[in-house]
Amino acid sequence: MSGIPDQLFGVAVVPFIVMLIEVVKNIPRFNHKFSPLVALGFGLAFSLGWFLLSREIDVITAVIWGLIYGLTAIGGYSSTKNIREALR
């Protein structure tokens, strides 16, 4: 990905994935232990969607960026959760 719109997309999508994880966790009978898989799925979906819209990158690059988005969201979610538990 190159250019400012792509960089802004990457910066904006990670907090959005974290927000979506919180929404999905409120679904009845959803096991919250699957949240990391959901984050990876959202990361891949957003990245591949961006690939389909822009066509500036190849599929392999889109998959790698999608994994990065999902893994970053997992790390951000996990650290926030750990800090919240430590403050209790």
C-alpha positions, 0 to 999 in steps of 0.5 A: 500500500502506498500513499496517504489514503492507504496509510490513513486506512491502516490507521483507522481500521485497527480501532474499528476492528477493536470496536467490532470485536466488542460488538461481536462479544455482546452477541448471545452465546458468542464465546469471547475466546474466539475474539482473536479469530474474529479480529483476524477475519475482520482484518483480512476482510477490510484489507481484501475489500480495500484491494478490490476497491483500489487495485493498487496492491496484489492479493498477497500484499493485501492478505499480509496487511490484513493479518497485520491489521488483525494482529495489531487489533488483537494486541491493542485489545489484549493490552487494554484488557490487561490494564483494565484488569490491573486497575481493578 
